[in-house]
């Protein structure tokens, strides 16, 4: 198994552990106490299938057995046991990200390449958002764009934080727009790039250190 798949497996297995410990993760487990022996339905979502295919790595681990017999379940200790691979590079996109939870969930799905992200219109919307942030960049394919955004958002500066926020909200709003076009006749009155920029300002303004950066951007007329 590749290091990337190992890390994904560890993250997925954590969802099982969260549910097993009685937690209520926002990933929305279908049951609160999943049975590790249960059969996985053929029509189960890819997330559930990914979680459940890593059950053996837990069942045959002696620490798991110790935890079941312990008076208190140690989530951190168990998670460190199953995390045997190198972390995925895109994990840094979630550090200190001020995007809405729904946007972060869709970004995670996109990073796992389970979200449609490729078309000419998508690049056009993202380019308009970048122009508002005053970044000169021609959008690339998804994998190349992901590598680019990871490089550009390193560090703790205000510009990097705004770019990380903008990328996350753009992924979500573009997905939402594509869904509306595909499955409904609803017409959005506000241009999608304007909606994304409004969200960037609203979410970013809660961070005092970003207000000066945002104020300067708000004076920019494209």
Number of C-alpha atoms within 10 A of each C-alpha: 8 9 14 14 14 19 19 20 24 23 18 19 24 21 23 26 21 17 19 19 16 12 14 14 13 10 9 10 17 9 10 16 15 15 12 14 10 8 8 12 9 7 7 10 10 10 14 17 15 16 18 22 13 18 15 11 14 18 13 10 13 9 14 19 12 11 15 13 10 10 8 9 16 14 14 9 12 18 16 11 14 19 18 13 16 13 17 14 12 17 11 16 22 15 11 11 18 22 25 15 13 12 20 20 16 20 24 17 14 19 18 11 12 13 15 14 17 11 10 9 12 18 17 14 19 21 18 17 22 20 13 17 20 12 13 10 11 11 17 12 11 17 11 11 13 18 12 14 17 17 13 14 19 13 11 10 11 18 17 17 22 23 20 26 27 24 22 28 26 26 21 22 19 21 19 14 15 16 11 14 13 9 8 9 8 9 9 11 7 8 9 19 20 14 16 24 20 13 19 25 19 13 15 23 17 11 11 9 12 17 15 12 16 20 12 10 14 14 8 12 6 7
